[in-house]
Amino acid sequence: MPGLFEGFIARHRRGVTLTALVLVSLLCLAVSNRSIVVRPKDIGLSVMGFFQKGVTGFFAWFGDTAGSVRQLGEARAELADATARLEQMDQVTRENVDLRRQNAQLMSQLGFAQTLPPGRIGAEVIARDTDNLFSTITINKGSRGGVQRGMTVVAYQEDMEGLVGKVVAVGPGSSEILPLYDPQCMVSARLDRTRDEGLISGEGKDSGTVLMRYVKSIAKDAIEYGDLVVTSGLGGLYPKGIDIGRIRDIRAQAYETSLEIEVEPVINFDRLEYVFLFAGASQTDQAPTAGGTTAGGAAAGGATAGGAAAGGTTGGSAGASTGAALP
């Protein structure tokens, strides 16, 4: 090792000599210059100050981080509280909108009710039953409210009074309505513009239409799409002139003497909430007799509700079925 060091000095003698001279010169300069004073205490204080700043900075960072975490937790709690308040306000707003809608609808129904003749009973739809043999609608009025079996039921939508059906069962506090779209419901009807008569029957709720049968085929050229269909009043089951619906389709077979007309009801049963009930021209629970006038408005051997003679014609059987279907 000494030999290696001596060899290095021998190879770099000039550089080593120059370096030694420079160091000696700097040392002499430091000793001779009074302004430069090396104080170990100051050096120690500088070193301790550096470490102190580092430690202080670390604890400050740790404190800031802990404070940020705490503030983040508080912010999350405030956000959850604000979200809950916002949802509550949304619920209140929805309820307010719903109340306004109901109020507007009730005001509309009230305005309609004020124009009606005395004796009409207002009721609210509370249930719908489509599982039984009859597709019934339940209302919140019964015998205690003056409802009677056989009453005509109408509703008011979009500035129009439309036929809903008739009361088929009455309890003390509720009643059941056989709606127009039920296949068991039969209504004597008339085209409002041409005055041609026929018989309306339901095709089920899903179809969205009712079917008008037994309209004379010679009326085809006079009938137009969109023509209004109203109750004819024949048979006394329903009063005359209640809107039923408008023509959507006309079917005529070459070998048949009558038309089949699809009618779209003026009442949207999916939005039905309030109805009005009143007594028809005739409310009897007696079945039609062979020698008297049938519930379809035809006497035996006379003209039926469909405009055909009862002696072997289709209209006579239709009129009889009307009386049987709607007790």
C-alpha positions as CSV (number, residue, x, y, z in Angstrom):
1,M,0.0,0.0,0.0
2,P,2.8,2.5,0.8
3,G,4.5,1.6,-2.4
4,L,1.3,2.3,-4.3
5,F,0.9,5.7,-2.7
6,E,4.6,6.6,-3.4
7,G,4.1,5.5,-7.0
8,F,1.0,7.7,-7.4
9,I,2.9,10.7,-6.0
10,A,5.9,10.0,-8.3
11,R,3.6,9.9,-11.3
12,H,1.7,13.0,-10.4
13,R,4.3,15.0,-8.6
14,R,3.4,18.3,-10.2
15,G,-0.3,18.0,-9.5
16,V,0.2,17.0,-5.9
17,T,2.7,19.8,-5.4
18,L,0.2,22.3,-6.8
19,T,-2.6,21.1,-4.8
20,A,-0.6,21.2,-1.6
21,L,0.5,24.8,-2.3
22,V,-3.1,25.9,-2.9
23,L,-4.3,24.3,0.4
24,V,-1.5,26.0,2.3
25,S,-2.2,29.3,0.7
26,L,-5.9,29.1,1.6
27,L,-5.1,28.2,5.2
28,C,-2.7,31.1,5.5
29,L,-5.3,33.4,4.1
30,A,-7.9,32.2,6.6
31,V,-5.6,32.6,9.5
32,S,-4.4,36.1,8.4
33,N,-7.9,37.5,7.6
34,R,-9.6,38.6,10.8
35,S,-13.1,38.9,9.2
36,I,-13.3,35.2,8.7
37,V,-13.7,33.6,12.0
38,V,-14.6,29.9,12.3
39,R,-17.0,29.5,15.2
40,P,-18.0,25.9,16.1
41,K,-21.0,27.1,18.0
42,D,-22.5,28.9,15.0
43,I,-21.8,25.8,12.9
44,G,-23.7,23.7,15.5
45,L,-26.6,26.1,15.6
46,S,-26.8,26.0,11.8
47,V,-26.8,22.3,11.7
48,M,-29.4,22.1,14.5
49,G,-31.5,24.7,12.8
50,F,-31.5,22.7,9.7
51,F,-32.7,19.6,11.5
52,Q,-35.2,21.6,13.5
53,K,-36.7,23.0,10.3
54,G,-37.0,19.5,8.9
55,V,-38.7,18.2,12.0
56,T,-41.0,21.2,12.2
57,G,-41.9,20.8,8.6
58,F,-42.6,17.1,9.0
59,F,-44.9,17.7,12.0
60,A,-46.6,20.6,10.1
61,W,-47.2,18.4,7.1
62,F,-48.5,15.6,9.4
63,G,-50.9,18.1,11.1
64,D,-52.1,19.5,7.8
65,T,-52.7,16.0,6.5
66,A,-54.6,15.0,9.6
67,G,-56.6,18.3,9.4
68,S,-57.3,17.6,5.7
69,V,-58.6,14.1,6.5
70,R,-60.8,15.5,9.3
71,Q,-62.1,18.2,6.9
72,L,-62.7,15.6,4.2
73,G,-64.8,13.5,6.7
74,E,-66.8,16.6,7.7
75,A,-67.3,17.5,4.0
76,R,-68.6,13.9,3.3
77,A,-71.0,14.2,6.2
78,E,-72.2,17.6,5.0
79,L,-72.6,16.2,1.5
80,A,-74.6,13.3,2.8
81,D,-76.8,15.6,4.8
82,A,-77.2,17.9,1.8
83,T,-78.1,15.0,-0.4
84,A,-80.7,13.8,2.1
85,R,-82.2,17.3,2.2
86,L,-82.2,17.5,-1.6
87,E,-84.0,14.2,-1.8
88,Q,-86.5,15.4,0.8
89,M,-87.0,18.6,-1.2
90,D,-87.4,16.6,-4.4
91,Q,-90.1,14.4,-2.7
92,V,-91.9,17.5,-1.5
93,T,-91.7,19.0,-5.0
94,R,-93.1,15.8,-6.5
95,E,-95.9,15.7,-4.0
96,N,-96.6,19.4,-4.6
97,V,-96.7,18.8,-8.4
98,D,-99.0,15.8,-7.8
99,L,-101.2,17.8,-5.5
100,R,-101.4,20.6,-8.1
101,R,-102.3,18.0,-10.8
102,Q,-105.0,16.5,-8.6
103,N,-106.3,19.9,-7.7
104,A,-106.5,20.9,-11.4
105,Q,-108.2,17.6,-12.2
106,L,-110.7,18.0,-9.3
107,M,-111.4,21.6,-10.4
108,S,-112.1,20.3,-13.9
109,Q,-114.4,17.6,-12.5
110,L,-116.1,20.1,-10.3
111,G,-116.7,22.4,-13.2
112,F,-118.2,19.5,-15.1
113,A,-120.3,18.4,-12.1
114,Q,-121.7,21.8,-11.7
115,T,-123.1,21.6,-15.2
116,L,-124.8,18.3,-14.7
117,P,-128.4,17.8,-13.8
118,P,-129.3,17.1,-10.2
119,G,-129.2,13.5,-9.0
120,R,-125.7,12.6,-10.3
121,I,-123.3,10.9,-7.9
122,G,-119.6,11.5,-8.1
123,A,-117.2,8.6,-7.2
124,E,-113.6,7.7,-7.3
125,V,-112.1,4.6,-8.9
126,I,-110.4,2.5,-6.2
127,A,-109.7,-0.8,-7.9
128,R,-109.7,-2.7,-11.2
129,D,-110.3,-6.4,-11.5
130,T,-109.4,-8.2,-14.8
131,D,-109.0,-11.7,-13.5
132,N,-112.7,-12.7,-13.1
133,L,-115.3,-13.5,-15.8
134,F,-116.2,-9.8,-15.8
135,S,-113.6,-7.0,-16.0
136,T,-115.0,-4.8,-13.3
137,I,-114.0,-1.4,-12.0
138,T,-114.6,-0.7,-8.3
139,I,-115.6,2.7,-7.0
140,N,-115.8,4.1,-3.5
141,K,-119.6,4.7,-3.4
142,G,-122.3,2.2,-2.6
143,S,-125.8,2.0,-1.4
144,R,-125.1,4.3,1.5
145,G,-124.1,6.9,-1.1
146,G,-127.3,6.4,-3.2
147,V,-125.8,4.1,-5.8
148,Q,-128.2,1.6,-7.4
149,R,-127.7,-1.4,-9.6
150,G,-128.1,-0.5,-13.3
151,M,-127.0,3.1,-13.0
152,T,-125.3,4.6,-16.0
153,V,-121.6,5.6,-15.4
154,V,-119.9,8.4,-17.3
155,A,-116.6,10.3,-17.0
156,Y,-115.2,13.6,-18.0
157,Q,-111.9,13.8,-19.9
158,E,-110.5,16.4,-22.2
159,D,-113.7,18.5,-22.2
160,M,-115.8,15.5,-23.3
161,E,-118.4,13.4,-21.4
162,G,-117.9,9.7,-22.3
163,L,-119.6,6.5,-21.5
164,V,-117.8,4.3,-19.0
165,G,-120.3,1.5,-18.4
166,K,-123.0,0.6,-15.9
167,V,-123.3,-0.5,-12.3
168,V,-123.7,-4.3,-11.9
169,A,-123.1,-4.8,-8.2
170,V,-123.7,-2.6,-5.2
171,G,-122.3,-2.9,-1.6
172,P,-122.8,-0.6,1.4
173,G,-119.6,1.4,0.7
174,S,-118.5,0.4,-2.8
175,S,-119.9,-0.7,-6.1
176,E,-118.7,-2.5,-9.2
177,I,-118.9,-1.2,-12.8
178,L,-119.0,-3.3,-15.9
179,P,-116.9,-1.2,-18.3
180,L,-117.6,-0.5,-21.9
181,Y,-114.6,-2.6,-23.1
182,D,-115.9,-5.8,-21.5
183,P,-117.2,-8.3,-24.0
184,Q,-120.3,-8.7,-21.8
185,C,-121.2,-5.1,-22.2
186,M,-123.8,-4.3,-24.9
187,V,-124.9,-0.8,-25.8
188,S,-127.4,0.4,-28.3
189,A,-125.6,3.0,-30.3
190,R,-126.1,5.5,-33.2
191,L,-123.7,7.3,-35.5
192,D,-124.2,10.9,-34.5
193,R,-123.8,12.4,-38.0
194,T,-125.6,9.8,-40.2
195,R,-128.0,8.5,-37.5
196,D,-127.4,4.9,-38.5
197,E,-127.9,2.5,-35.6
198,G,-126.0,-0.5,-34.4
199,L,-125.0,-2.4,-31.3
200,I,-121.7,-1.8,-29.4
201,S,-119.9,-4.6,-27.6
202,G,-116.4,-4.7,-25.9
203,E,-113.4,-6.5,-27.2
204,G,-111.3,-6.5,-24.0
205,K,-109.2,-3.9,-22.4
206,D,-106.0,-4.7,-24.3
207,S,-107.6,-4.1,-27.7
208,G,-108.2,-0.4,-27.1
209,T,-111.4,-0.4,-29.2
210,V,-115.0,-1.5,-29.0
211,L,-116.9,-3.0,-31.9
212,M,-120.1,-1.7,-33.5
213,R,-122.1,-4.4,-35.3
214,Y,-125.4,-4.6,-37.3
215,V,-124.9,-1.3,-39.1
216,K,-126.6,-1.5,-42.5
217,S,-124.2,-2.0,-45.3
218,I,-125.9,0.7,-47.4
219,A,-124.5,3.3,-44.9
220,K,-120.9,2.5,-45.9
221,D,-120.7,5.4,-48.4
222,A,-122.0,7.9,-45.9
223,I,-119.8,6.8,-42.9
224,E,-116.4,8.5,-42.4
225,Y,-113.4,7.8,-40.2
226,G,-113.6,9.9,-37.1
227,D,-117.4,10.1,-37.0
228,L,-118.7,10.3,-33.5
229,V,-120.7,7.3,-32.0
230,V,-123.2,8.0,-29.3
231,T,-125.8,6.1,-27.3
232,S,-129.2,5.7,-29.1
233,G,-131.3,5.4,-25.9
234,L,-133.2,2.4,-27.3
235,G,-134.2,-0.1,-24.7
236,G,-133.8,2.3,-21.8
237,L,-130.6,0.8,-20.6
238,Y,-128.6,4.0,-21.3
239,P,-129.8,7.5,-21.8
240,K,-129.7,9.0,-25.3
241,G,-126.8,11.0,-26.7
242,I,-123.8,10.0,-24.5
243,D,-120.6,10.0,-26.4
244,I,-119.0,6.5,-26.8
245,G,-116.2,7.0,-29.3
246,R,-115.0,7.7,-32.8
247,I,-114.8,5.5,-35.8
248,R,-111.3,4.1,-36.4
249,D,-111.9,1.3,-38.9
250,I,-114.8,0.1,-41.1
251,R,-115.0,-3.5,-42.2
252,A,-117.5,-4.7,-44.8
253,Q,-117.7,-8.2,-46.2
254,A,-119.3,-8.7,-49.7
255,Y,-121.5,-11.5,-48.5
256,E,-122.8,-9.7,-45.3
257,T,-125.6,-7.2,-45.1
258,S,-124.2,-5.3,-42.2
259,L,-120.9,-3.5,-41.3
260,E,-118.5,-4.0,-38.5
261,I,-117.0,-0.7,-37.2
262,E,-114.1,-0.4,-34.8
263,V,-114.7,2.5,-32.4
264,E,-112.1,4.1,-30.2
265,P,-113.7,5.2,-26.9
266,V,-113.5,8.8,-26.0
267,I,-112.6,7.8,-22.4
268,N,-109.0,6.6,-21.8
269,F,-109.7,3.9,-19.2
270,D,-106.0,3.8,-18.2
271,R,-106.4,7.3,-16.8
272,L,-109.8,6.9,-15.4
273,E,-109.9,8.2,-11.8
274,Y,-113.3,9.9,-11.2
275,V,-116.7,8.9,-12.5
276,F,-120.3,10.1,-12.3
277,L,-123.4,7.9,-11.9
278,F,-127.0,8.6,-12.6
279,A,-130.2,6.6,-13.1
280,G,-131.0,5.5,-16.7
281,A,-134.4,5.9,-18.4
282,S,-135.3,2.5,-17.1
283,Q,-133.7,0.4,-14.3
284,T,-135.3,-3.0,-14.0
285,D,-133.7,-6.2,-13.0
286,Q,-136.4,-8.3,-14.7
287,A,-135.4,-10.4,-17.6
288,P,-137.2,-9.6,-20.9
289,T,-140.3,-11.6,-21.8
290,A,-141.1,-13.2,-25.1
291,G,-144.3,-11.1,-25.6
292,G,-142.9,-7.8,-24.4
293,T,-140.2,-5.3,-25.5
294,T,-136.7,-6.7,-25.1
295,A,-133.8,-4.9,-23.3
296,G,-132.3,-4.3,-26.7
297,G,-135.3,-2.2,-27.6
298,A,-137.1,-4.6,-29.9
299,A,-140.6,-6.2,-29.5
300,A,-141.1,-9.7,-30.6
301,G,-141.8,-9.6,-34.3
302,G,-141.0,-5.9,-34.4
303,A,-137.9,-3.8,-35.1
304,T,-134.7,-4.6,-33.0
305,A,-132.0,-2.3,-31.6
306,G,-129.9,-3.1,-34.6
307,G,-132.7,-2.1,-37.0
308,A,-133.7,-5.6,-38.2
309,A,-136.9,-7.5,-37.6
310,A,-136.9,-10.0,-34.7
311,G,-138.3,-12.8,-36.8
312,G,-135.1,-14.8,-37.5
313,T,-132.8,-11.8,-38.0
314,T,-129.4,-11.3,-36.4
315,G,-130.4,-8.0,-34.8
316,G,-133.2,-9.6,-32.8
317,S,-130.8,-12.1,-31.3
318,A,-128.4,-9.3,-30.6
319,G,-131.1,-7.3,-28.8
320,A,-132.0,-10.3,-26.7
321,S,-128.3,-10.9,-25.8
322,T,-128.1,-7.2,-24.6
323,G,-130.8,-7.8,-22.1
324,A,-129.2,-11.0,-20.9
325,A,-125.7,-9.6,-20.6
326,L,-126.7,-6.5,-18.6
327,P,-129.1,-7.3,-15.8
